Amino acid sequence: MTDLLCVGVVLGAHGIRGAVRIRSLTEVPADIAAYGPLREEKGPRQFEITLHSAADAVVIARLSGVNDRTAAEQMKGVRLMVPRAALPAVESDEFYVSDLIGLAAWHVDGTSLGTVKAVHDFGGGDILEITGPQGTALYAFTLATVPVVDLAAGRIEIDPPIEVSGQALTADEDVTDEDEGKTGD
């Protein structure tokens, strides 16, 4: 676990006076301003944040020291961090994304799948990117697919759906080559 957690990513400039668009990674987007100064992930800079508006997961804000469009444009891609201690404690069934990165991923049958490389959200829920000996695979981060997350042991267990795992169909679902192409007279 890391001491700094990402709460937002600067998407780009907004207007000519130095405001920026930030993709907030907090549960309530406006809460990005609730945890004190934001730190640049790769650098010494620290920013006070002043929110102007919030819509969905994007906020428009001013960051201290960013005073014009040129400076705002240079912020694009900057990950904004806060100390873990500034954030609320999570419930037993909740996790900070950064805590999942690097965990060993195991199939529920005991087969190693690799490690969690990233967690993505394309709008339909969190997706775990697992990289291992068989390549890269994506799994929905749901209780059905990931029934075990053990941060203390540094591992997760994955029970992929049949469509992903390639398991054989049951006898009543089995389709033979002879059945394929029949139209049912």
C-alpha positions as CSV (number, residue, x, y, z in Angstrom):
1,M,0.0,0.0,0.0
2,T,1.2,3.4,-0.8
3,D,0.9,6.5,1.4
4,L,-0.4,8.7,-1.5
5,L,-3.6,7.9,-3.4
6,C,-4.7,9.4,-6.7
7,V,-8.0,11.4,-6.4
8,G,-8.0,13.0,-9.9
9,V,-6.3,13.4,-13.2
10,V,-6.0,16.8,-15.1
11,L,-7.8,16.4,-18.4
12,G,-6.8,19.8,-19.8
13,A,-7.3,23.5,-19.7
14,H,-10.7,25.2,-19.4
15,G,-10.8,28.8,-20.6
16,I,-8.0,31.3,-20.6
17,R,-7.5,32.2,-17.0
18,G,-5.8,28.9,-15.8
19,A,-8.8,26.8,-14.8
20,V,-8.5,23.0,-15.5
21,R,-10.8,20.1,-16.2
22,I,-10.1,17.3,-13.7
23,R,-11.5,13.8,-13.8
24,S,-12.3,13.2,-10.2
25,L,-11.8,9.7,-8.9
26,T,-13.6,10.3,-5.6
27,E,-17.1,8.8,-5.0
28,V,-18.6,12.3,-5.0
29,P,-16.6,14.3,-7.6
30,A,-16.7,17.6,-5.7
31,D,-15.0,15.8,-2.7
32,I,-11.7,16.1,-4.6
33,A,-11.4,19.5,-2.8
34,A,-12.3,18.1,0.6
35,Y,-9.0,16.4,1.5
36,G,-6.6,19.3,1.7
37,P,-3.8,20.2,-0.7
38,L,-3.3,18.0,-3.8
39,R,0.2,16.8,-4.7
40,E,1.6,16.2,-8.1
41,E,2.4,12.4,-8.4
42,K,5.8,12.9,-10.0
43,G,7.1,16.1,-8.6
44,P,7.3,18.3,-5.6
45,R,4.4,20.7,-6.4
46,Q,1.4,21.0,-4.1
47,F,-1.8,22.7,-5.1
48,E,-4.7,24.3,-3.2
49,I,-7.9,23.6,-5.2
50,T,-10.9,25.9,-5.7
51,L,-13.9,24.3,-7.4
52,H,-15.9,26.1,-10.0
53,S,-18.3,23.4,-11.0
54,A,-18.8,19.6,-11.1
55,A,-20.7,17.5,-13.5
56,D,-20.6,13.7,-13.5
57,A,-17.0,12.8,-12.8
58,V,-15.4,16.0,-14.2
59,V,-14.8,19.1,-12.2
60,I,-13.7,22.5,-13.3
61,A,-11.3,24.0,-10.8
62,R,-8.4,26.4,-10.2
63,L,-5.1,25.0,-8.9
64,S,-2.9,27.4,-7.0
65,G,0.1,28.5,-9.1
66,V,-1.7,27.7,-12.4
67,N,-2.6,31.2,-13.6
68,D,-3.1,31.1,-17.3
69,R,-4.1,28.8,-20.1
70,T,-0.5,27.9,-21.0
71,A,0.2,26.7,-17.5
72,A,-3.2,24.9,-17.4
73,E,-2.4,23.1,-20.7
74,Q,1.0,21.9,-19.2
75,M,-1.0,20.2,-16.4
76,K,-2.7,17.8,-18.8
77,G,-2.2,14.2,-17.6
78,V,-0.9,15.2,-14.1
79,R,-2.2,12.8,-11.5
80,L,-3.3,14.6,-8.3
81,M,-2.6,12.8,-5.0
82,V,-3.5,13.1,-1.4
83,P,-2.1,11.3,1.7
84,R,-4.0,8.1,2.5
85,A,-4.6,9.4,6.0
86,A,-6.6,12.3,4.6
87,L,-9.2,10.0,3.1
88,P,-12.0,8.3,4.9
89,A,-11.6,4.7,6.0
90,V,-13.1,2.1,3.7
91,E,-15.7,-0.5,4.6
92,S,-14.6,-4.1,4.6
93,D,-16.0,-4.7,1.1
94,E,-14.5,-1.5,-0.4
95,F,-11.0,-0.9,-1.8
96,Y,-8.9,1.9,-3.0
97,V,-7.9,1.2,-6.6
98,S,-4.2,1.6,-5.9
99,D,-4.5,-1.2,-3.3
100,L,-5.5,-3.6,-6.0
101,I,-2.7,-2.9,-8.3
102,G,0.0,-5.5,-8.0
103,L,-2.1,-8.1,-6.2
104,A,-1.6,-11.7,-7.3
105,A,-4.6,-13.0,-9.2
106,W,-5.6,-16.6,-8.8
107,H,-8.4,-18.6,-10.5
108,V,-10.7,-20.1,-7.8
109,D,-9.3,-23.5,-8.9
110,G,-5.9,-22.5,-7.7
111,T,-4.3,-21.7,-11.1
112,S,-2.2,-18.5,-11.1
113,L,-3.5,-15.9,-13.6
114,G,-0.8,-13.3,-13.0
115,T,-1.1,-9.9,-11.3
116,V,-3.5,-7.0,-11.3
117,K,-1.8,-4.5,-13.7
118,A,-4.6,-1.8,-13.7
119,V,-8.2,-1.0,-12.9
120,H,-10.2,0.6,-15.6
121,D,-13.6,2.2,-15.6
122,F,-15.0,2.7,-19.1
123,G,-18.4,3.7,-17.8
124,G,-20.0,0.3,-17.1
125,G,-18.2,-0.5,-13.8
126,D,-14.6,-1.3,-12.8
127,I,-12.6,-3.7,-14.9
128,L,-9.5,-5.5,-13.6
129,E,-6.6,-5.9,-16.1
130,I,-4.7,-9.0,-15.2
131,T,-1.3,-9.7,-16.9
132,G,0.1,-13.2,-16.6
133,P,1.7,-16.1,-18.4
134,Q,-1.3,-16.5,-20.8
135,G,-1.2,-12.8,-21.7
136,T,-3.6,-10.0,-20.6
137,A,-7.2,-10.6,-19.6
138,L,-9.9,-8.2,-18.5
139,Y,-12.4,-9.2,-15.7
140,A,-15.4,-7.3,-14.4
141,F,-14.7,-6.3,-10.8
142,T,-17.9,-7.7,-9.3
143,L,-18.5,-9.9,-6.3
144,A,-19.5,-12.8,-8.6
145,T,-16.3,-12.6,-10.7
146,V,-13.9,-11.6,-7.9
147,P,-15.3,-13.3,-4.8
148,V,-12.1,-12.9,-2.7
149,V,-10.0,-9.8,-2.2
150,D,-7.4,-10.4,0.5
151,L,-5.2,-7.3,0.8
152,A,-3.3,-8.8,3.8
153,A,-2.3,-11.8,1.7
154,G,-1.7,-9.7,-1.4
155,R,-4.1,-11.7,-3.6
156,I,-7.5,-11.9,-5.3
157,E,-9.4,-14.9,-6.5
158,I,-11.2,-14.8,-9.9
159,D,-14.2,-17.0,-10.9
160,P,-14.6,-16.0,-14.5
161,P,-18.0,-16.5,-16.3
162,I,-18.2,-19.6,-18.6
163,E,-17.9,-17.3,-21.6
164,V,-14.5,-16.1,-20.4
165,S,-13.1,-19.3,-18.8
166,G,-13.9,-21.5,-21.8
167,Q,-15.3,-24.2,-19.5
168,A,-17.4,-27.0,-21.2
169,L,-21.1,-26.6,-21.3
170,T,-23.3,-28.9,-19.3
171,A,-24.9,-31.9,-21.0
172,D,-28.3,-30.2,-21.5
173,E,-26.5,-27.1,-23.0
174,D,-24.2,-29.0,-25.2
175,V,-24.5,-28.4,-29.0
176,T,-23.1,-30.9,-31.4
177,D,-21.8,-30.3,-34.9
178,E,-24.9,-32.1,-36.2
179,D,-27.2,-29.6,-34.5
180,E,-25.5,-26.5,-35.9
181,G,-27.2,-25.2,-39.0
182,K,-30.5,-27.0,-38.4
183,T,-33.5,-24.7,-38.8
184,G,-36.1,-26.7,-36.9
185,D,-38.7,-27.9,-39.5
